[in-house]
Amino acid sequence: MILDRRALLLGGATFGALPRMARAQAQQTIRLGIISDMSGPFADLSGPNSVLAVRQAIQDAAALGLKVDLVAADHQNKPDLATNIARQWLDRDGIDALIDVPASSAALAVNGVVREKNKVFLASAPGTAELTGAQCSPNTVQWTYDTWMLANSTARAMTRGGGDTWFFVTADYAFGTSMEAEGGKIIGAEGGKILGNARFPFPGTTDFSAFLLRAQASRAKVIGIAAGGTDLVNCVKQAAEFGIQKRGQKLAALILFISEVHSMGLEAAKGLVCSESFYWDVSDRTRALTRRLKQNFNAPPPTMVQAGCYAATLHYLKAAAAMGAAAAKADGAAAVARMKAMPCDDDAFGPGTIRADGRKLHPAYLLEVKSPAESKGPWDYYKVLASVPGDQAFRPMAEGGCPLA
């Protein structure tokens, strides 16, 4: 697959020069654009494999009879670049729906552009709960997870289990600080205490020793890592080198993806508790989706972000088919309203619904990373400790502050 941005945009760059008949056909084509991190800290959990997941959704939607085009671009986790890509695609290239957008700061920027242009934003990678809170939009669906869900599951479970003092090592951008704040609220509500935090620059930090030493010195029972991607991987690996867990402090990954467990290895990651809304081995349907991705694209088991790209795209295409491609293209808010009105059901998340604030509801799983001895084969990485129904896993709509609610 070619992921060079100029090559990916070539089709859109020549769109306006098409002959009249071709332009008429293109006007009835649903055009999807993936904005993702193709080579940076989030590339493994989203990136190229998010593109493959969307391609799988397009294949699975073939019976709907829609014509669908797909382009992708690397935003390098920069809000200004993400905004520029979004504006070019929506203004010039006829893109109808934007998908994925890791890094919450970039996603919030794209969220505003999509609303301004009345298109559709299918947010899978960003975790900031602001997308269904104060910055909710009638044009956006936040599909996969958010910081409130992660804190509600992981922080609550660990605090109730005796980890009542915490120190946070946090990525200093919207997602990390939001995750720390949400975790702190849950910990406080459960009677725990936050002893301190250390915020590291994002992106670009590779040496976490100073931050981990501060966490050690706090003597907190739990060191909560509010970061994702390669930052989380590097931090956990360095914590293992320091022997932090051997000295009695527990590491909590407030967000963890199966791709990161794969990078760390089970020896370094064993015992980590996390929350995810998708794991490839929880049902016959999730295993079937994973097999299709392997057979069609030689893709590894999807992360929850990649599964979210698949499911959100599939549901959007169902809504577009139900209302007609021309109507879906003309009014993004109407397309999202149709998505909310239709019940959701797919092989990644099963049955679900989309609330008025744009929050997709589905179960969340409390997971623990297996030890090497417990794993029975490739990608057999998690034990499912609990399943939380969607209406309990996510923040109550009345508490989010979304005007749409």
GUNU-806576 format. One record per residue (C-alpha): residue in one letter; x, y, z; residue number from 1. Coordinates in Angstrom, 3 decimals. Layout:
<pts>
a, X, Y, Z, NUM;
...
</pts>
This chain:
<pts>
m, 0.000, 0.000, 0.000, 1;
i, 1.272, 3.459, -0.879, 2;
l, 1.037, 5.834, 2.039, 3;
d, 2.903, 8.763, 0.553, 4;
r, 0.546, 11.709, 1.021, 5;
r, 1.051, 13.152, -2.458, 6;
a, 0.251, 9.798, -4.037, 7;
l, -2.777, 9.313, -1.823, 8;
l, -4.136, 12.717, -2.755, 9;
l, -3.557, 12.304, -6.476, 10;
g, -7.080, 11.115, -7.178, 11;
g, -8.540, 14.079, -5.326, 12;
a, -6.152, 16.536, -7.001, 13;
t, -7.473, 15.602, -10.454, 14;
f, -11.096, 15.331, -9.352, 15;
g, -12.112, 18.755, -10.696, 16;
a, -10.653, 18.017, -14.140, 17;
l, -12.764, 14.922, -14.787, 18;
p, -14.948, 14.869, -17.914, 19;
r, -18.574, 15.849, -17.387, 20;
m, -19.909, 12.270, -17.299, 21;
a, -17.176, 11.157, -14.901, 22;
r, -17.897, 14.152, -12.658, 23;
a, -21.569, 13.210, -12.584, 24;
q, -20.689, 9.668, -11.544, 25;
a, -18.254, 10.946, -8.909, 26;
q, -20.984, 13.135, -7.439, 27;
q, -22.845, 9.931, -6.544, 28;
t, -19.732, 8.287, -5.068, 29;
i, -19.213, 8.274, -1.306, 30;
r, -15.680, 9.524, -0.711, 31;
l, -13.915, 8.562, 2.522, 32;
g, -10.711, 10.074, 3.880, 33;
i, -8.568, 8.581, 6.642, 34;
i, -6.386, 11.039, 8.559, 35;
s, -4.001, 9.048, 10.715, 36;
d, -0.489, 8.613, 12.062, 37;
m, 1.271, 6.535, 9.432, 38;
s, 4.781, 6.426, 10.887, 39;
g, 4.801, 7.982, 14.357, 40;
p, 3.915, 6.853, 17.905, 41;
f, 0.343, 5.830, 16.992, 42;
a, 1.112, 4.108, 13.690, 43;
d, 0.770, 0.578, 15.076, 44;
l, -2.497, 1.139, 16.914, 45;
s, -4.078, 3.095, 14.025, 46;
g, -2.179, 4.099, 10.867, 47;
p, -1.828, 1.728, 7.902, 48;
n, -3.936, -0.984, 9.503, 49;
s, -6.786, 1.475, 10.043, 50;
v, -6.724, 1.898, 6.268, 51;
l, -6.991, -1.880, 5.839, 52;
a, -9.872, -2.025, 8.316, 53;
v, -11.786, 0.601, 6.333, 54;
r, -11.068, -1.279, 3.112, 55;
q, -12.551, -4.371, 4.762, 56;
a, -15.662, -2.388, 5.727, 57;
i, -16.038, -1.233, 2.112, 58;
q, -15.819, -4.855, 0.966, 59;
d, -18.361, -5.968, 3.568, 60;
a, -20.713, -3.175, 2.441, 61;
a, -20.549, -4.172, -1.233, 62;
a, -24.110, -5.529, -1.203, 63;
l, -25.401, -2.027, -0.429, 64;
g, -24.626, -1.016, -4.012, 65;
l, -22.713, 2.155, -3.178, 66;
k, -19.691, 3.432, -5.081, 67;
v, -16.974, 4.231, -2.538, 68;
d, -13.579, 5.902, -2.904, 69;
l, -10.914, 5.965, -0.200, 70;
v, -7.887, 8.204, 0.357, 71;
a, -5.539, 8.468, 3.336, 72;
a, -2.986, 10.923, 4.690, 73;
d, -0.416, 11.197, 7.471, 74;
h, -1.084, 14.119, 9.834, 75;
q, 2.057, 13.459, 11.920, 76;
n, -0.049, 14.125, 15.039, 77;
k, -0.024, 17.861, 14.278, 78;
p, -3.330, 19.734, 14.675, 79;
d, -2.426, 22.334, 12.062, 80;
l, -1.532, 19.681, 9.489, 81;
a, -4.685, 17.686, 10.285, 82;
t, -6.744, 20.846, 9.821, 83;
n, -5.090, 21.663, 6.498, 84;
i, -5.685, 18.142, 5.176, 85;
a, -9.312, 18.239, 6.306, 86;
r, -9.988, 21.609, 4.677, 87;
q, -8.353, 20.583, 1.396, 88;
w, -10.273, 17.333, 1.243, 89;
l, -13.622, 18.867, 2.150, 90;
d, -13.277, 22.048, 0.089, 91;
r, -11.570, 20.741, -3.033, 92;
d, -11.598, 16.984, -3.203, 93;
g, -15.207, 16.129, -2.394, 94;
i, -14.538, 13.999, 0.676, 95;
d, -17.754, 13.185, 2.549, 96;
a, -16.500, 11.564, 5.761, 97;
l, -13.233, 11.777, 7.698, 98;
i, -12.139, 8.748, 9.726, 99;
d, -9.789, 7.911, 12.599, 100;
v, -7.606, 10.996, 13.543, 101;
p, -5.376, 9.932, 16.448, 102;
a, -4.119, 12.587, 18.889, 103;
s, -6.946, 14.341, 20.659, 104;
s, -5.673, 17.834, 19.869, 105;
a, -5.768, 17.026, 16.147, 106;
a, -9.196, 15.405, 16.468, 107;
l, -10.691, 18.425, 18.230, 108;
a, -9.357, 20.656, 15.448, 109;
v, -10.800, 18.391, 12.744, 110;
n, -14.081, 18.221, 14.655, 111;
g, -14.563, 21.956, 14.201, 112;
v, -13.723, 21.909, 10.495, 113;
v, -16.131, 19.054, 9.778, 114;
r, -18.964, 20.828, 11.552, 115;
e, -18.246, 24.038, 9.655, 116;
k, -18.357, 22.188, 6.339, 117;
n, -21.347, 20.000, 7.317, 118;
k, -19.602, 16.705, 6.580, 119;
v, -19.081, 13.611, 8.763, 120;
f, -16.368, 12.763, 11.305, 121;
l, -16.065, 9.113, 12.368, 122;
a, -13.699, 9.399, 15.338, 123;
s, -12.122, 6.108, 16.344, 124;
a, -8.600, 6.907, 17.570, 125;
p, -9.076, 10.053, 19.710, 126;
g, -9.876, 9.422, 23.353, 127;
t, -10.802, 12.866, 24.613, 128;
a, -14.283, 12.819, 26.130, 129;
e, -14.732, 16.424, 24.978, 130;
l, -15.925, 15.068, 21.626, 131;
t, -19.141, 14.007, 23.366, 132;
g, -18.940, 16.764, 25.976, 133;
a, -18.595, 20.511, 25.536, 134;
q, -17.276, 20.128, 21.970, 135;
c, -19.854, 17.607, 20.755, 136;
s, -21.102, 18.097, 17.221, 137;
p, -24.120, 16.917, 15.193, 138;
n, -21.593, 15.865, 12.534, 139;
t, -19.411, 13.625, 14.729, 140;
v, -19.673, 10.111, 16.105, 141;
q, -17.087, 9.018, 18.675, 142;
w, -17.095, 5.296, 18.158, 143;
t, -14.521, 3.308, 20.060, 144;
y, -13.578, 4.548, 23.528, 145;
d, -12.870, 7.671, 25.547, 146;
t, -10.950, 8.740, 28.621, 147;
w, -13.995, 8.469, 30.887, 148;
m, -14.554, 4.843, 29.909, 149;
l, -10.916, 3.965, 30.499, 150;
a, -10.844, 5.651, 33.909, 151;
n, -14.208, 4.255, 34.898, 152;
s, -13.025, 0.702, 34.253, 153;
t, -9.299, 0.539, 35.038, 154;
a, -8.837, 3.170, 37.763, 155;
r, -11.977, 2.130, 39.625, 156;
a, -11.073, -1.549, 39.591, 157;
m, -7.505, -0.986, 40.802, 158;
t, -8.520, 1.467, 43.530, 159;
r, -11.186, -0.902, 44.812, 160;
g, -8.556, -3.647, 44.774, 161;
g, -6.352, -1.808, 47.256, 162;
g, -4.382, 0.539, 44.994, 163;
d, -5.588, 3.626, 46.839, 164;
t, -2.573, 5.930, 46.290, 165;
w, -1.570, 6.995, 42.786, 166;
f, 1.119, 8.893, 40.916, 167;
f, 0.547, 9.758, 37.261, 168;
v, 3.119, 9.809, 34.459, 169;
t, 1.249, 11.740, 31.798, 170;
a, 1.711, 12.764, 28.163, 171;
d, 1.368, 16.552, 28.148, 172;
y, -1.391, 17.052, 25.559, 173;
a, -5.189, 16.980, 25.514, 174;
f, -5.583, 13.200, 25.604, 175;
g, -3.069, 12.540, 28.374, 176;
t, -4.215, 15.334, 30.667, 177;
s, -7.864, 14.416, 30.105, 178;
m, -7.167, 10.789, 30.980, 179;
e, -5.331, 11.844, 34.149, 180;
a, -8.186, 14.170, 35.148, 181;
e, -10.860, 11.531, 34.577, 182;
g, -8.813, 8.939, 36.443, 183;
g, -8.299, 11.313, 39.339, 184;
k, -12.037, 11.886, 39.693, 185;
i, -12.744, 8.166, 39.807, 186;
i, -9.918, 7.484, 42.261, 187;
g, -11.113, 10.281, 44.538, 188;
a, -14.709, 9.028, 44.370, 189;
e, -13.467, 5.588, 45.465, 190;
g, -11.594, 7.038, 48.460, 191;
g, -8.120, 7.024, 46.904, 192;
k, -5.523, 9.820, 46.780, 193;
i, -3.358, 11.313, 44.029, 194;
l, 0.151, 11.883, 45.415, 195;
g, 1.518, 13.730, 42.390, 196;
n, 2.183, 13.684, 38.676, 197;
a, 4.959, 14.103, 36.121, 198;
r, 4.060, 15.350, 32.652, 199;
f, 6.383, 14.624, 29.765, 200;
p, 6.525, 16.478, 26.413, 201;
f, 4.541, 14.945, 23.541, 202;
p, 5.686, 13.962, 21.013, 203;
g, 9.417, 13.370, 21.174, 204;
t, 10.121, 11.949, 24.645, 205;
t, 12.195, 8.770, 24.621, 206;
d, 13.839, 8.807, 28.069, 207;
f, 11.323, 8.388, 30.888, 208;
s, 13.834, 7.779, 33.679, 209;
a, 13.384, 11.160, 35.400, 210;
f, 9.605, 10.821, 35.420, 211;
l, 9.716, 7.241, 36.699, 212;
l, 12.161, 8.159, 39.456, 213;
r, 9.753, 10.836, 40.680, 214;
a, 6.991, 8.249, 40.628, 215;
q, 9.144, 5.839, 42.639, 216;
a, 9.977, 8.514, 45.186, 217;
s, 6.278, 9.217, 45.752, 218;
r, 5.834, 5.717, 47.193, 219;
a, 2.401, 5.556, 45.560, 220;
k, 0.955, 2.067, 45.375, 221;
v, 0.015, 2.569, 41.727, 222;
i, 1.879, 4.393, 38.969, 223;
g, -0.694, 5.299, 36.356, 224;
i, 0.666, 5.828, 32.848, 225;
a, -1.601, 8.266, 31.010, 226;
a, -0.065, 7.866, 27.558, 227;
g, -0.348, 5.635, 24.528, 228;
g, 1.570, 4.381, 21.528, 229;
t, 5.344, 4.131, 21.618, 230;
d, 5.418, 6.433, 24.670, 231;
l, 3.586, 3.810, 26.704, 232;
v, 5.758, 1.013, 25.327, 233;
n, 8.998, 2.821, 26.154, 234;
c, 7.770, 3.854, 29.591, 235;
v, 6.733, 0.315, 30.560, 236;
k, 9.991, -1.143, 29.260, 237;
q, 12.044, 1.373, 31.269, 238;
a, 9.910, 0.720, 34.349, 239;
a, 10.720, -2.978, 33.967, 240;
e, 14.440, -2.127, 33.748, 241;
f, 14.144, -0.169, 37.005, 242;
g, 12.353, -3.094, 38.638, 243;
i, 9.497, -0.865, 39.781, 244;
q, 6.916, -3.620, 40.124, 245;
k, 9.421, -5.861, 41.888, 246;
r, 9.738, -3.158, 44.554, 247;
g, 6.023, -3.273, 45.255, 248;
q, 4.579, -0.519, 43.091, 249;
k, 1.981, -1.531, 40.515, 250;
l, 1.896, -0.166, 36.979, 251;
a, -1.496, 0.723, 35.557, 252;
a, -1.826, 1.383, 31.849, 253;
l, -4.801, 3.718, 31.662, 254;
i, -4.875, 2.953, 27.972, 255;
l, -3.331, -0.103, 26.363, 256;
f, -3.635, -1.574, 22.887, 257;
i, -2.860, -5.104, 21.803, 258;
s, -0.270, -3.737, 19.358, 259;
e, 1.611, -2.259, 22.314, 260;
v, 1.511, -5.541, 24.209, 261;
h, 2.948, -7.149, 21.073, 262;
s, 5.763, -4.579, 20.989, 263;
m, 6.577, -4.917, 24.689, 264;
g, 6.339, -8.687, 24.854, 265;
l, 4.448, -10.604, 27.512, 266;
e, 7.395, -10.747, 29.885, 267;
a, 7.473, -6.951, 30.213, 268;
a, 3.706, -6.410, 29.976, 269;
k, 2.387, -9.319, 32.069, 270;
g, -0.030, -8.327, 34.797, 271;
l, -0.938, -4.956, 33.308, 272;
v, -4.636, -4.260, 33.685, 273;
c, -6.412, -2.203, 31.031, 274;
s, -9.780, -1.573, 29.440, 275;
e, -10.607, -2.027, 25.762, 276;
s, -13.839, -2.132, 23.808, 277;
f, -12.580, -4.745, 21.341, 278;
y, -10.453, -7.865, 21.615, 279;
w, -10.163, -10.189, 18.655, 280;
d, -10.734, -13.371, 20.668, 281;
v, -13.930, -12.633, 22.615, 282;
s, -16.498, -14.120, 20.215, 283;
d, -17.022, -16.013, 16.982, 284;
r, -17.811, -12.719, 15.226, 285;
t, -14.614, -10.963, 16.334, 286;
r, -12.604, -13.996, 15.291, 287;
a, -14.358, -14.048, 11.896, 288;
l, -13.502, -10.374, 11.278, 289;
t, -9.900, -11.044, 12.236, 290;
r, -9.736, -13.951, 9.794, 291;
r, -11.073, -11.789, 6.946, 292;
l, -8.474, -9.107, 7.602, 293;
k, -5.752, -11.754, 7.634, 294;
q, -6.991, -13.461, 4.456, 295;
n, -7.667, -10.287, 2.468, 296;
f, -4.826, -8.023, 3.594, 297;
n, -2.424, -10.170, 5.665, 298;
a, -3.248, -7.859, 8.576, 299;
p, -2.612, -8.747, 12.232, 300;
p, -5.500, -8.836, 14.707, 301;
p, -6.924, -5.311, 14.825, 302;
t, -6.587, -2.972, 17.738, 303;
m, -9.780, -1.456, 19.115, 304;
v, -9.048, 1.713, 17.101, 305;
q, -8.766, -0.241, 13.856, 306;
a, -11.883, -2.227, 14.736, 307;
g, -13.628, 1.090, 15.382, 308;
c, -12.619, 2.386, 11.947, 309;
y, -14.126, -0.751, 10.424, 310;
a, -17.386, -0.605, 12.361, 311;
a, -17.963, 3.153, 12.100, 312;
t, -17.358, 3.081, 8.351, 313;
l, -19.691, 0.134, 7.846, 314;
h, -22.489, 1.805, 9.804, 315;
y, -22.020, 5.106, 7.959, 316;
l, -22.252, 3.307, 4.615, 317;
k, -25.446, 1.581, 5.755, 318;
a, -26.909, 4.967, 6.669, 319;
a, -25.795, 6.486, 3.347, 320;
a, -27.408, 3.627, 1.450, 321;
a, -30.637, 4.006, 3.436, 322;
m, -30.966, 7.727, 2.718, 323;
g, -29.348, 7.714, -0.741, 324;
a, -25.795, 8.690, -1.617, 325;
a, -26.756, 12.137, -2.900, 326;
a, -28.601, 13.033, 0.306, 327;
a, -25.797, 11.691, 2.494, 328;
k, -23.203, 13.705, 0.589, 329;
a, -25.297, 16.886, 0.708, 330;
d, -25.855, 16.958, 4.473, 331;
g, -23.373, 15.420, 6.901, 332;
a, -25.480, 16.224, 9.961, 333;
a, -28.434, 14.425, 8.376, 334;
a, -26.219, 11.396, 7.679, 335;
v, -25.101, 11.300, 11.322, 336;
a, -28.724, 11.671, 12.434, 337;
r, -29.599, 8.643, 10.308, 338;
m, -26.714, 6.723, 11.897, 339;
k, -28.128, 7.539, 15.333, 340;
a, -31.609, 6.455, 14.307, 341;
m, -30.442, 3.072, 13.011, 342;
p, -29.451, 0.207, 15.343, 343;
c, -25.781, -0.726, 15.058, 344;
d, -24.574, -4.283, 14.546, 345;
d, -21.220, -5.496, 13.229, 346;
d, -18.655, -8.234, 13.744, 347;
a, -16.344, -6.019, 15.809, 348;
f, -18.675, -4.735, 18.537, 349;
g, -21.962, -6.556, 18.018, 350;
p, -25.271, -4.759, 18.646, 351;
g, -25.179, -1.171, 19.897, 352;
t, -26.615, 2.311, 19.632, 353;
i, -25.412, 5.887, 19.122, 354;
r, -26.617, 8.480, 21.630, 355;
a, -27.721, 12.027, 20.847, 356;
d, -24.303, 13.348, 21.946, 357;
g, -22.562, 11.162, 19.340, 358;
r, -21.309, 8.560, 21.810, 359;
k, -21.438, 4.996, 20.395, 360;
l, -22.424, 2.547, 23.137, 361;
h, -21.084, -1.003, 23.322, 362;
p, -19.517, -3.182, 26.041, 363;
a, -16.110, -2.460, 27.545, 364;
y, -13.828, -5.260, 28.673, 365;
l, -11.585, -5.190, 31.717, 366;
l, -8.500, -7.134, 30.617, 367;
e, -5.270, -8.392, 32.134, 368;
v, -2.158, -9.168, 30.097, 369;
k, -1.226, -12.833, 30.269, 370;
s, 2.140, -14.160, 31.302, 371;
p, 4.176, -16.030, 28.673, 372;
a, 3.178, -19.315, 30.312, 373;
e, -0.532, -18.489, 30.072, 374;
s, -0.496, -17.573, 26.378, 375;
k, -1.496, -20.415, 24.050, 376;
g, -0.309, -18.914, 20.768, 377;
p, 0.324, -15.791, 18.678, 378;
w, -1.688, -12.743, 19.820, 379;
d, -3.239, -14.685, 22.713, 380;
y, -2.429, -11.836, 25.061, 381;
y, -5.425, -11.032, 27.274, 382;
k, -7.543, -12.542, 30.007, 383;
v, -11.042, -11.058, 30.168, 384;
l, -11.692, -10.132, 33.796, 385;
a, -15.090, -8.505, 33.304, 386;
s, -17.486, -7.160, 30.688, 387;
v, -19.258, -3.858, 31.371, 388;
p, -22.474, -3.095, 29.420, 389;
g, -22.330, -0.043, 27.189, 390;
d, -24.844, 1.995, 29.181, 391;
q, -22.595, 1.578, 32.239, 392;
a, -19.182, 1.711, 30.583, 393;
f, -19.467, 5.276, 29.260, 394;
r, -20.151, 8.596, 30.952, 395;
p, -23.862, 9.341, 31.452, 396;
m, -24.992, 11.772, 28.784, 397;
a, -26.350, 14.230, 31.343, 398;
e, -22.885, 14.628, 32.887, 399;
g, -21.035, 15.475, 29.662, 400;
g, -22.259, 19.000, 29.054, 401;
c, -23.082, 18.360, 25.386, 402;
p, -25.618, 20.902, 24.068, 403;
l, -27.135, 18.207, 21.848, 404;
a, -28.194, 16.292, 24.947, 405;
</pts>
